[in-house]
Amino acid sequence: MKITMLGTGAALLDPDRGHSSIAVTVGKTTYLLDCGSGASRQLVKANIDPTTVKAVFLSHLHFDHIADFPVFVIANWMADRQTAPIVVGPPGTVEFVDHLFEDGAFAIDIKARIQYPQRQKNAIVLRPDVRLMEPGLIYEDDNIRVTAGLVDHIPEEISKCFGLRLEAEGKVIAFSGDTAPCDTMLDLARDADLLIHEATFPEAAIEFRSKAGIGTFSHTSPRQLGVLAKKANVKSVVATHFGHWDSTNAIVRKLAAKHMPVEMMGPHLMDEVAADIREAYDGPIALAHDQMVIHL
């Protein structure tokens, strides 16, 4: 099993970190965890054929986790894919998908391209197989078994948010989506071979955001991640969904300044994040970057 980190940033625009997306390849089949902007291009960059992606799992409906989905579908259509992709997401996913394609935002584009017989033959690709995510077993095929649980990111009445547990080839991967520390994520991660978990802000940014009144409830700090990994007895951790505080790009730093003082930002914070995770967890740790590949 191969895991490719396609996008490892949070919601800001960042030339070095795409929005959230992870490719899990089992044999010749790939599955996507989230589909944030740039995910389809990153698949190709990683030498993963987008037409081999069987299912897309959307942890929640924030734009930085879903914005590339129409690109993914239309690119697959144009690449002569012959089957509709499966997309499994929280309540609201049906409406999201219904607003995109033949009767939605890309209707004119599709109307123009479908004039060609070649594009008419596989129009089924434009009609994704949408399945709603609820706690419990949400997907299973010959390669993989996926279980979901509700996590604590935004109020449930606005949108349900999910963490995932994937089982394949005798291995277990847990993926947090976006969340504050919660018992559900602890259960999903229990004894996992790999925990891929958000660590959106370093401790210094969390303190600054708290004083500024921006709020910190919806994410997990590096120290909290270390505690969770220890309690769950996971074999290894990959921290991801970084809030751009490591960037040296002047515009990114300007955009991120509301989260922490610019003078505090920089790549050096990565060492602090790793050290904070290690306060409680002594297993293997990796700090994700786009195109990172992990083999299990």
Summary of the structure (lengths in Angstrom):
residues: 296
radius of gyration: 18.9
end to end distance: 5.4
largest distance: 60.5
contacts: 1065
relative contact order: 0.15
helix: 31%
strand: 25%
